[in-house]
Amino acid sequence: MLATLIGAPFDDPDWVFETKWDGYRVIAKIDRGKVVLLSRRGTVITPDYLGIAAALGKLKRAHQAVIDGELVALDSRGRSRFQLLQNARNTRARLVYYVFDLPFLNGRNLRRSPLIERKRLLKALLPPDRAIRFSRHVKGHGNAAFRAARRHGYEGIVAKRALGPYFPGKRTREWLKIKTVLRQEVVIVGYTRPQRSRQYFGALVLAVRKGNKWQYVGRAGTGFDRDSLKFIHAKLTPLRSARKPIDAEVPGERTTTWVRPRLVCEVKFTEWTNDGQMRHPAFLGLRTDKPARSVVRERRSLA
């Protein structure tokens, strides 16, 4: 179940509000101690997160269950940082699975049950655990939740209709997301030559899908450290192509190396320009949970 982006928070007693975590969406399927973790694309990712799977397998009251949540990596200060997930197995980042919904439990299909009831049942399943945590919510006070999220540096909040059902895999208006900063998933279609002391590349050339073509939306030249420059360049090297994937003219083409549009990343930026480009995009991290051809410009709808 996916949330629809809107422009501003609101207060409503019929809605609950929770943190929008900065990580990977993960569905956990539990069957008598055996756990399968699935990405948003439905890819099995259990081998990558065996510690999380082991913790879920120990839930004594969940003989059979489907749990929805967000896998995040926490830094030394306890803040979720999407960049840390890129090399979570090679860093000291602490992985936490924040869970927020329970579509199925012990033979009961809960998808038509009210959200607030699903949350009550989910919370009752969870013993104190550092790896599996209940994503707490507040009822009615969306503006206060949004201010708190912005104060703590979180990505935003998600508003959910308290009595709403669960629609697997669908984007609905039962869940609404409000972001504290503008963020966008984009596809890497090229990279520019490095300048001065920088190695590997200068900036990533970015696009989104529009109809059956790629639309240029900007270049991200900040947000990298030396390790991420090297890591991304290694991913892009086998994708290099003599063919330009974008029909329109792109700034700096003569210093651009084109690549096949396969890698998805996420950026933050200040605003959209009138010609459909992002102003001051900064790289946040690669995304492996979404196919490139599904990446389109995310537009706010009316609340």
KEDO-315858 format. One record per residue: residue number from 1; residue in three letters; y, x, z of N, C-alpha, C in turn. Coordinates in steps of 0.1 Angstrom, whole numbers, always signed. Last residue first. Example, Ala and Ser with C-alpha at 12.3 -4.5 7.8 and 13.67 -1.06 7.14 Angstrom:
BEGIN
NODE; 2; ser; -22; +128; +71; -11; +137; +71; +0; +129; +79
NODE; 1; ala; -57; +132; +78; -45; +123; +78; -33; +132; +78
//
This chain:
BEGIN
NODE; 303; ala; +181; -50; -9; +174; -54; +3; +171; -69; +3
NODE; 302; leu; +178; -40; -43; +185; -47; -33; +176; -51; -21
NODE; 301; ser; +164; -7; -49; +165; -21; -52; +173; -28; -41
NODE; 300; arg; +167; +25; -62; +169; +16; -51; +170; +2; -56
NODE; 299; arg; +143; +42; -82; +156; +35; -81; +156; +26; -69
NODE; 298; glu; +130; +71; -93; +129; +61; -82; +143; +55; -81
NODE; 297; arg; +118; +80; -124; +129; +80; -115; +128; +68; -106
NODE; 296; val; +83; +87; -123; +94; +81; -129; +106; +82; -119
NODE; 295; val; +51; +99; -127; +64; +103; -121; +76; +97; -129
NODE; 294; ser; +27; +96; -139; +32; +85; -131; +45; +87; -125
NODE; 293; arg; +21; +120; -151; +26; +109; -160; +30; +97; -152
NODE; 292; ala; +11; +136; -130; +24; +139; -136; +30; +127; -144
NODE; 291; pro; -4; +120; -101; -4; +126; -115; +9; +126; -121
NODE; 290; lys; -2; +132; -67; +3; +122; -77; +2; +128; -91
NODE; 289; asp; -8; +151; -49; -13; +137; -46; -8; +127; -56
NODE; 288; thr; +4; +175; -48; -9; +174; -55; -15; +160; -54
NODE; 287; arg; +36; +188; -50; +28; +176; -47; +15; +176; -55
NODE; 286; leu; +54; +215; -37; +46; +209; -47; +39; +197; -42
NODE; 285; gly; +88; +212; -22; +74; +216; -23; +66; +210; -34
NODE; 284; leu; +116; +213; -25; +110; +210; -12; +95; +215; -12
NODE; 283; phe; +144; +226; -42; +130; +225; -41; +125; +222; -27
NODE; 282; ala; +174; +208; -48; +167; +219; -41; +153; +216; -39
NODE; 281; pro; +200; +198; -70; +186; +197; -66; +181; +209; -59
NODE; 280; his; +228; +192; -77; +224; +202; -66; +210; +199; -61
NODE; 279; arg; +223; +160; -90; +233; +170; -87; +228; +179; -75
NODE; 278; met; +202; +150; -117; +204; +152; -102; +215; +163; -100
NODE; 277; gln; +212; +129; -144; +208; +141; -139; +211; +142; -124
NODE; 276; gly; +223; +107; -158; +209; +107; -154; +204; +120; -149
NODE; 275; asp; +250; +107; -164; +241; +109; -175; +226; +111; -171
NODE; 274; asn; +262; +103; -140; +262; +92; -149; +253; +94; -161
NODE; 273; thr; +240; +118; -115; +252; +118; -123; +251; +106; -133
NODE; 272; trp; +229; +111; -82; +226; +110; -96; +239; +110; -104
NODE; 271; glu; +232; +135; -55; +235; +122; -61; +230; +123; -76
NODE; 270; thr; +220; +157; -41; +231; +149; -35; +234; +136; -41
NODE; 269; phe; +185; +162; -33; +197; +163; -41; +208; +155; -35
NODE; 268; lys; +152; +176; -31; +162; +168; -25; +175; +171; -33
NODE; 267; val; +120; +173; -48; +133; +179; -45; +142; +170; -37
NODE; 266; glu; +86; +180; -53; +96; +171; -48; +109; +179; -45
NODE; 265; cys; +65; +183; -83; +71; +188; -70; +81; +177; -65
NODE; 264; val; +36; +186; -103; +46; +177; -97; +52; +184; -84
NODE; 263; leu; +25; +200; -133; +28; +202; -119; +39; +193; -114
NODE; 262; arg; +24; +194; -160; +12; +191; -152; +16; +191; -137
NODE; 261; pro; +36; +199; -190; +40; +191; -178; +28; +186; -170
NODE; 260; arg; +33; +232; -200; +28; +219; -201; +31; +211; -188
NODE; 259; val; +65; +250; -201; +51; +248; -196; +47; +234; -199
NODE; 258; trp; +88; +274; -214; +83; +260; -213; +68; +260; -208
NODE; 257; thr; +113; +294; -202; +99; +294; -206; +93; +280; -204
NODE; 256; thr; +146; +299; -212; +136; +290; -205; +122; +293; -211
NODE; 255; thr; +168; +310; -223; +162; +318; -212; +151; +310; -205
NODE; 254; arg; +175; +291; -242; +172; +304; -247; +165; +313; -236
NODE; 253; glu; +183; +268; -228; +170; +268; -234; +166; +283; -238
NODE; 252; gly; +205; +261; -212; +199; +274; -210; +185; +275; -216
NODE; 251; pro; +201; +226; -211; +210; +237; -208; +201; +250; -206
NODE; 250; val; +184; +209; -237; +184; +213; -223; +193; +225; -221
NODE; 249; glu; +184; +182; -259; +188; +196; -256; +189; +198; -241
NODE; 248; ala; +154; +161; -260; +169; +163; -259; +172; +178; -256
NODE; 247; asp; +126; +162; -259; +133; +161; -271; +147; +165; -271
NODE; 246; ile; +105; +183; -240; +116; +174; -240; +123; +174; -253
NODE; 245; pro; +86; +203; -242; +81; +190; -240; +92; +179; -240
NODE; 244; lys; +83; +228; -266; +92; +222; -257; +88; +208; -255
NODE; 243; arg; +56; +250; -270; +61; +237; -274; +71; +232; -263
NODE; 242; ala; +44; +272; -261; +54; +274; -271; +61; +261; -274
NODE; 241; ser; +37; +273; -226; +35; +267; -239; +46; +270; -248
NODE; 240; arg; +19; +279; -195; +29; +282; -205; +26; +277; -219
NODE; 239; leu; +0; +275; -176; +5; +263; -183; +16; +266; -193
NODE; 238; pro; -6; +299; -163; -16; +294; -173; -11; +281; -180
NODE; 237; thr; +19; +300; -148; +16; +310; -158; +5; +304; -168
NODE; 236; leu; +22; +282; -127; +28; +279; -140; +23; +288; -151
NODE; 235; lys; +9; +294; -105; +5; +281; -110; +10; +278; -124
NODE; 234; ala; +25; +317; -102; +10; +318; -105; +4; +305; -110
NODE; 233; his; +49; +305; -95; +48; +313; -108; +33; +314; -112
NODE; 232; ile; +43; +296; -70; +46; +286; -80; +44; +293; -94
NODE; 231; phe; +38; +320; -56; +28; +310; -56; +30; +301; -68
NODE; 230; lys; +63; +334; -58; +51; +340; -63; +40; +329; -65
NODE; 229; leu; +80; +315; -45; +83; +319; -59; +70; +325; -65
NODE; 228; ser; +68; +315; -20; +67; +303; -28; +71; +306; -43
NODE; 227; asp; +74; +341; -11; +60; +337; -12; +59; +324; -21
NODE; 226; arg; +102; +342; -11; +95; +351; -19; +80; +346; -21
NODE; 225; asp; +113; +307; -11; +113; +320; -5; +104; +329; -14
NODE; 224; phe; +135; +281; -23; +123; +290; -24; +125; +302; -15
NODE; 223; gly; +158; +266; -25; +147; +261; -17; +134; +269; -17
NODE; 222; thr; +172; +266; -59; +172; +269; -44; +160; +262; -37
NODE; 221; gly; +171; +257; -84; +171; +271; -82; +172; +276; -68
NODE; 220; ala; +162; +232; -105; +162; +235; -91; +161; +250; -89
NODE; 219; arg; +178; +212; -129; +171; +225; -126; +173; +227; -111
NODE; 218; gly; +174; +179; -145; +181; +190; -138; +172; +202; -136
NODE; 217; val; +161; +160; -160; +169; +155; -149; +176; +166; -141
NODE; 216; tyr; +149; +149; -192; +154; +160; -184; +163; +155; -173
NODE; 215; gln; +121; +129; -197; +136; +129; -196; +140; +141; -187
NODE; 214; trp; +94; +125; -219; +99; +132; -207; +115; +133; -208
NODE; 213; lys; +81; +93; -230; +87; +106; -232; +92; +112; -219
NODE; 212; asn; +75; +67; -230; +64; +76; -234; +69; +90; -236
NODE; 211; gly; +95; +58; -204; +87; +53; -215; +76; +62; -218
NODE; 210; lys; +100; +87; -188; +108; +75; -192; +102; +69; -205
NODE; 209; arg; +92; +108; -162; +87; +101; -174; +96; +89; -176
NODE; 208; val; +114; +137; -156; +106; +125; -152; +102; +117; -164
NODE; 207; ala; +118; +172; -150; +119; +160; -158; +111; +149; -151
NODE; 206; leu; +133; +205; -147; +126; +193; -141; +128; +181; -150
NODE; 205; val; +128; +239; -144; +134; +229; -152; +126; +216; -150
NODE; 204; leu; +135; +261; -117; +126; +252; -123; +133; +241; -131
NODE; 203; ala; +150; +294; -120; +151; +279; -116; +139; +272; -123
NODE; 202; gly; +139; +321; -122; +152; +317; -116; +153; +303; -111
NODE; 201; phe; +109; +338; -112; +117; +329; -121; +130; +326; -114
NODE; 200; tyr; +100; +366; -104; +92; +356; -109; +99; +345; -117
NODE; 199; gln; +127; +377; -81; +115; +379; -90; +108; +366; -94
NODE; 198; arg; +161; +386; -77; +150; +376; -76; +139; +380; -86
NODE; 197; ser; +182; +403; -81; +171; +408; -73; +159; +398; -72
NODE; 196; arg; +193; +391; -112; +196; +400; -101; +183; +405; -94
NODE; 195; gln; +173; +363; -122; +185; +371; -122; +186; +380; -110
NODE; 194; pro; +145; +351; -141; +151; +355; -129; +163; +364; -131
NODE; 193; arg; +146; +325; -166; +144; +339; -163; +151; +343; -150
NODE; 192; thr; +133; +292; -158; +143; +301; -164; +140; +316; -159
NODE; 191; tyr; +107; +270; -167; +114; +278; -157; +122; +288; -164
NODE; 190; gly; +94; +236; -172; +97; +249; -176; +104; +257; -165
NODE; 189; val; +87; +212; -162; +85; +214; -176; +89; +227; -181
NODE; 188; ile; +76; +196; -134; +81; +209; -138; +77; +211; -153
NODE; 187; val; +86; +164; -124; +76; +172; -130; +82; +185; -136
NODE; 186; val; +94; +150; -92; +97; +154; -105; +86; +162; -111
NODE; 185; glu; +105; +127; -67; +93; +135; -73; +97; +137; -87
NODE; 184; gln; +133; +130; -47; +127; +125; -59; +116; +134; -63
NODE; 183; arg; +158; +120; -23; +146; +128; -27; +140; +122; -39
NODE; 182; leu; +187; +118; -3; +181; +115; -16; +170; +125; -19
NODE; 181; val; +182; +112; +32; +187; +120; +21; +180; +116; +8
NODE; 180; thr; +171; +91; +45; +183; +96; +51; +190; +106; +41
NODE; 179; lys; +158; +61; +30; +158; +75; +31; +172; +80; +37
NODE; 178; ile; +138; +35; +35; +152; +38; +35; +153; +53; +39
NODE; 177; lys; +113; +13; +22; +117; +26; +27; +132; +28; +25
NODE; 176; leu; +95; -16; +31; +107; -11; +25; +110; +3; +30
NODE; 175; trp; +68; -38; +26; +72; -25; +31; +84; -20; +24
NODE; 174; glu; +68; -60; +11; +65; -62; +25; +68; -49; +33
NODE; 173; arg; +73; -56; -15; +85; -57; -7; +81; -61; +8
NODE; 172; thr; +49; -31; -28; +54; -44; -25; +67; -44; -17
NODE; 171; arg; +26; -15; -47; +40; -14; -42; +46; -28; -40
NODE; 170; lys; -9; -12; -38; +2; -19; -45; +16; -16; -38
NODE; 169; gly; -31; -1; -25; -26; +5; -37; -14; -2; -44
NODE; 168; pro; -39; -31; -8; -43; -17; -11; -37; -13; -24
NODE; 167; phe; -19; -48; +12; -22; -49; -2; -26; -34; -6
NODE; 166; tyr; -19; -66; +42; -21; -53; +36; -26; -54; +22
NODE; 165; pro; +6; -90; +53; -8; -85; +51; -8; -71; +45
NODE; 164; gly; +31; -93; +80; +27; -91; +66; +12; -86; +65
NODE; 163; leu; +45; -97; +103; +33; -105; +101; +27; -103; +87
NODE; 162; ala; +65; -77; +101; +56; -77; +112; +44; -86; +110
NODE; 161; arg; +72; -58; +73; +72; -72; +78; +61; -73; +89
NODE; 160; lys; +87; -27; +79; +75; -34; +75; +76; -48; +81
NODE; 159; ala; +105; +1; +68; +106; -12; +74; +94; -20; +69
NODE; 158; val; +106; +35; +75; +99; +25; +67; +100; +11; +75
NODE; 157; ile; +131; +61; +73; +123; +51; +80; +116; +42; +70
NODE; 156; gly; +134; +96; +67; +139; +83; +67; +131; +74; +75
NODE; 155; glu; +129; +123; +72; +131; +119; +58; +137; +105; +57
NODE; 154; tyr; +146; +136; +101; +135; +130; +94; +139; +125; +80
NODE; 153; gly; +165; +147; +118; +162; +154; +106; +150; +149; +98
NODE; 152; his; +173; +133; +140; +162; +143; +142; +158; +150; +129
NODE; 151; arg; +193; +117; +129; +197; +127; +140; +186; +137; +142
NODE; 150; arg; +179; +101; +112; +188; +110; +107; +192; +121; +117
NODE; 149; ala; +164; +86; +131; +157; +95; +121; +166; +105; +115
NODE; 148; ala; +184; +73; +145; +176; +83; +152; +169; +92; +142
NODE; 147; arg; +194; +57; +125; +203; +67; +131; +195; +78; +138
NODE; 146; phe; +171; +41; +121; +177; +49; +110; +186; +60; +116
NODE; 145; ala; +169; +27; +145; +158; +36; +141; +163; +46; +130
NODE; 144; ala; +193; +13; +144; +191; +23; +155; +180; +33; +151
NODE; 143; asn; +187; -4; +122; +199; +5; +122; +198; +16; +132
NODE; 142; gly; +165; -19; +131; +164; -9; +120; +175; +1; +119
NODE; 141; his; +152; -34; +153; +164; -26; +154; +163; -15; +143
NODE; 140; gly; +127; -50; +152; +140; -56; +150; +152; -46; +148
NODE; 139; lys; +108; -28; +171; +109; -42; +164; +123; -46; +164
NODE; 138; val; +95; +4; +163; +104; -5; +171; +105; -18; +163
NODE; 137; his; +65; +24; +165; +75; +16; +158; +84; +9; +168
NODE; 136; arg; +45; +54; +161; +52; +44; +169; +62; +37; +161
NODE; 135; ser; +16; +62; +149; +29; +63; +144; +37; +51; +151
NODE; 134; phe; -8; +80; +169; -3; +66; +164; +12; +68; +161
NODE; 133; arg; -25; +109; +158; -14; +102; +166; -10; +89; +160
NODE; 132; ile; -47; +135; +159; -46; +121; +154; -36; +113; +163
NODE; 131; ala; -43; +159; +173; -44; +159; +158; -43; +145; +152
NODE; 130; arg; -42; +156; +200; -31; +163; +193; -31; +162; +178
NODE; 129; asp; -49; +126; +217; -54; +137; +207; -42; +143; +201
NODE; 128; pro; -60; +101; +237; -50; +111; +236; -56; +123; +227
NODE; 127; pro; -78; +78; +214; -76; +85; +227; -65; +95; +226
NODE; 126; leu; -74; +49; +196; -70; +63; +197; -69; +68; +211
NODE; 125; leu; -78; +22; +194; -89; +31; +190; -86; +45; +194
NODE; 124; ala; -54; +9; +200; -65; +8; +210; -77; +18; +206
NODE; 123; lys; -40; +12; +176; -36; +20; +188; -47; +20; +198
NODE; 122; leu; -54; -7; +160; -54; +7; +157; -51; +16; +169
NODE; 121; leu; -48; -31; +172; -62; -27; +171; -63; -12; +169
NODE; 120; arg; -20; -31; +167; -25; -32; +181; -39; -27; +182
NODE; 119; lys; -19; -31; +139; -14; -19; +147; -19; -19; +161
NODE; 118; arg; -29; -56; +134; -36; -44; +129; -32; -32; +137
NODE; 117; glu; -9; -71; +145; -22; -72; +151; -30; -60; +146
NODE; 116; ile; +12; -65; +128; +14; -62; +142; +0; -63; +149
NODE; 115; leu; +3; -76; +103; +5; -61; +105; +5; -58; +120
NODE; 114; pro; -21; -102; +105; -7; -97; +106; -7; -82; +109
NODE; 113; ser; -48; -100; +81; -43; -102; +95; -29; -97; +95
NODE; 112; arg; -58; -94; +57; -49; -106; +57; -44; -108; +72
NODE; 111; arg; -72; -71; +62; -61; -70; +52; -52; -82; +53
NODE; 110; leu; -94; -67; +77; -82; -70; +84; -70; -71; +75
NODE; 109; asn; -127; -74; +79; -116; -72; +69; -103; -76; +75
NODE; 108; arg; -150; -61; +101; -139; -70; +99; -129; -66; +89
NODE; 107; gly; -168; -40; +105; -172; -52; +98; -161; -63; +96
NODE; 106; asn; -150; -21; +118; -163; -26; +123; -168; -39; +118
NODE; 105; leu; -121; -27; +101; -127; -22; +114; -140; -29; +117
NODE; 104; phe; -95; -22; +78; -109; -25; +80; -114; -19; +93
NODE; 103; pro; -68; -14; +78; -72; -25; +69; -86; -30; +72
NODE; 102; leu; -45; -3; +97; -60; -4; +99; -65; -16; +90
NODE; 101; asp; -18; +21; +100; -24; +8; +96; -39; +9; +96
NODE; 100; phe; -9; +46; +108; +0; +34; +110; -6; +21; +105
NODE; 99; val; -11; +79; +121; -18; +67; +115; -9; +55; +118
NODE; 98; tyr; -6; +112; +113; +0; +101; +119; -5; +88; +113
NODE; 97; tyr; -23; +140; +119; -25; +128; +110; -18; +117; +118
NODE; 96; val; -12; +173; +118; -13; +161; +125; -14; +149; +115
NODE; 95; leu; -15; +208; +120; -17; +196; +112; -18; +184; +121
NODE; 94; arg; +7; +234; +125; -2; +225; +132; -3; +212; +124
NODE; 93; ala; +9; +265; +109; +13; +252; +110; +3; +243; +117
NODE; 92; arg; +3; +291; +104; +1; +286; +118; +6; +272; +120
NODE; 91; thr; -14; +293; +73; -2; +294; +82; -6; +290; +95
NODE; 90; asn; -33; +286; +55; -30; +300; +56; -18; +303; +65
NODE; 89; arg; -36; +259; +52; -47; +267; +57; -45; +281; +60
NODE; 88; ala; -11; +252; +42; -14; +248; +56; -26; +256; +61
NODE; 87; asn; +7; +257; +21; -3; +267; +25; -8; +264; +39
NODE; 86; gln; +20; +233; +18; +16; +240; +6; +6; +250; +9
NODE; 85; leu; +29; +223; +42; +16; +218; +37; +11; +225; +25
NODE; 84; leu; +54; +233; +46; +43; +240; +53; +29; +235; +48
NODE; 83; gln; +71; +216; +33; +68; +229; +27; +56; +236; +33
NODE; 82; phe; +75; +194; +50; +66; +193; +39; +62; +206; +33
NODE; 81; arg; +74; +194; +84; +80; +201; +73; +70; +201; +61
NODE; 80; ser; +81; +179; +115; +73; +179; +103; +81; +185; +91
NODE; 79; arg; +86; +199; +144; +92; +191; +133; +83; +191; +121
NODE; 78; gly; +79; +216; +165; +73; +202; +165; +79; +193; +154
NODE; 77; arg; +87; +241; +164; +95; +232; +172; +90; +218; +171
NODE; 76; ser; +69; +253; +146; +69; +257; +160; +77; +249; +169
NODE; 75; asp; +61; +224; +125; +65; +238; +127; +65; +241; +142
NODE; 74; leu; +34; +205; +113; +45; +206; +122; +48; +221; +124
NODE; 73; ala; +25; +186; +85; +24; +199; +91; +36; +201; +100
NODE; 72; val; +8; +154; +81; +20; +163; +82; +16; +176; +88
NODE; 71; leu; -5; +127; +66; -8; +140; +71; +4; +149; +70
NODE; 70; glu; -3; +93; +74; +4; +104; +67; +0; +117; +74
NODE; 69; gly; -26; +65; +69; -16; +73; +76; -10; +84; +67
NODE; 68; asp; -51; +41; +75; -40; +45; +66; -30; +54; +74
NODE; 67; ile; -86; +37; +77; -73; +40; +84; -63; +45; +74
NODE; 66; val; -114; +18; +80; -105; +24; +70; -91; +25; +77
NODE; 65; ala; -146; +21; +97; -131; +18; +97; -125; +24; +85
NODE; 64; gln; -172; +18; +119; -168; +17; +105; -153; +13; +104
NODE; 63; his; -168; +25; +146; -180; +28; +139; -179; +28; +124
NODE; 62; ala; -146; +33; +166; -145; +31; +152; -158; +34; +145
NODE; 61; arg; -148; +40; +192; -147; +26; +190; -147; +23; +175
NODE; 60; lys; -147; +68; +192; -159; +61; +197; -159; +46; +193
NODE; 59; leu; -139; +92; +171; -133; +79; +176; -145; +70; +180
NODE; 58; lys; -148; +115; +159; -151; +113; +173; -145; +100; +179
NODE; 57; gly; -139; +116; +133; -153; +113; +135; -157; +110; +150
NODE; 56; leu; -113; +125; +137; -115; +111; +133; -130; +107; +136
NODE; 55; ala; -119; +152; +141; -112; +144; +152; -114; +129; +149
NODE; 54; ala; -129; +159; +116; -138; +160; +128; -132; +152; +140
NODE; 53; ala; -107; +156; +99; -119; +148; +98; -128; +148; +110
NODE; 52; ile; -91; +176; +109; -86; +162; +110; -98; +153; +109
NODE; 51; gly; -106; +198; +103; -102; +196; +117; -98; +181; +119
NODE; 50; leu; -108; +198; +75; -120; +195; +83; -117; +192; +97
NODE; 49; tyr; -93; +196; +51; -87; +192; +64; -99; +189; +73
NODE; 48; asp; -105; +202; +27; -93; +209; +30; -88; +207; +44
NODE; 47; pro; -127; +185; +25; -129; +199; +28; -117; +207; +31
NODE; 46; thr; -114; +159; +20; -120; +163; +33; -122; +177; +35
NODE; 45; ile; -103; +149; -3; -97; +161; +2; -103; +165; +16
NODE; 44; val; -110; +131; -32; -116; +135; -19; -110; +149; -14
NODE; 43; thr; -85; +111; -46; -92; +124; -46; -98; +127; -32
NODE; 42; gly; -68; +90; -48; -82; +87; -46; -91; +99; -46
NODE; 41; arg; -41; +96; -48; -48; +94; -61; -62; +90; -60
NODE; 40; arg; -36; +100; -21; -30; +88; -27; -36; +85; -41
NODE; 39; ser; -68; +113; -9; -54; +114; -13; -49; +100; -18
NODE; 38; leu; -91; +107; +17; -88; +105; +3; -73; +106; +1
NODE; 37; leu; -118; +118; +36; -104; +117; +35; -100; +116; +20
NODE; 36; val; -145; +105; +54; -141; +109; +40; -125; +107; +40
NODE; 35; val; -168; +111; +80; -155; +108; +76; -152; +113; +62
NODE; 34; lys; -193; +98; +101; -190; +105; +89; -176; +101; +83
NODE; 33; gly; -194; +80; +123; -191; +94; +125; -189; +103; +113
NODE; 32; arg; -198; +56; +109; -207; +61; +119; -206; +76; +121
NODE; 31; asp; -176; +61; +87; -188; +54; +87; -198; +61; +96
NODE; 30; ile; -142; +59; +77; -152; +63; +87; -164; +55; +87
NODE; 29; lys; -118; +71; +56; -129; +62; +57; -139; +67; +67
NODE; 28; ala; -83; +74; +54; -95; +79; +61; -106; +68; +61
NODE; 27; ile; -58; +83; +32; -67; +72; +36; -79; +78; +42
NODE; 26; val; -27; +98; +33; -41; +100; +34; -48; +87; +39
NODE; 25; arg; +2; +113; +20; -4; +100; +23; -19; +102; +23
NODE; 24; tyr; +17; +142; +33; +8; +136; +23; +2; +123; +28
NODE; 23; gly; +50; +142; +45; +38; +148; +43; +30; +142; +31
NODE; 22; asp; +71; +132; +66; +73; +141; +55; +60; +148; +52
NODE; 21; trp; +73; +97; +75; +68; +111; +77; +69; +119; +65
NODE; 20; lys; +95; +76; +86; +89; +80; +73; +85; +94; +74
NODE; 19; thr; +90; +58; +116; +94; +70; +109; +87; +71; +96
NODE; 18; glu; +95; +22; +115; +89; +34; +119; +93; +46; +111
NODE; 17; phe; +101; -11; +125; +106; +0; +118; +100; +13; +124
NODE; 16; val; +93; -46; +117; +92; -34; +126; +96; -22; +117
NODE; 15; trp; +108; -79; +115; +104; -66; +109; +102; -55; +120
NODE; 14; asp; +120; -100; +126; +107; -103; +119; +102; -90; +113
NODE; 13; pro; +145; -94; +135; +135; -95; +145; +121; -97; +139
NODE; 12; asp; +164; -69; +119; +158; -82; +117; +146; -83; +126
NODE; 11; asp; +189; -48; +105; +182; -54; +117; +176; -67; +114
NODE; 10; phe; +186; -22; +81; +190; -35; +85; +183; -38; +98
NODE; 9; pro; +197; +6; +59; +189; +0; +69; +194; -14; +73
NODE; 8; ala; +199; +7; +22; +205; +8; +36; +196; +1; +46
NODE; 7; gly; +186; +7; -3; +197; +15; -1; +202; +17; +14
NODE; 6; ile; +150; +10; -8; +162; +2; -7; +173; +11; -2
NODE; 5; leu; +118; +13; -24; +130; +20; -19; +142; +10; -19
NODE; 4; thr; +88; -1; -12; +99; -1; -22; +112; +5; -16
NODE; 3; ala; +56; +15; -4; +69; +9; +0; +79; +9; -12
NODE; 2; leu; +22; +6; -9; +33; +15; -11; +46; +7; -8
NODE; 1; met; -12; +9; +0; +0; +0; +0; +12; +9; +0
//
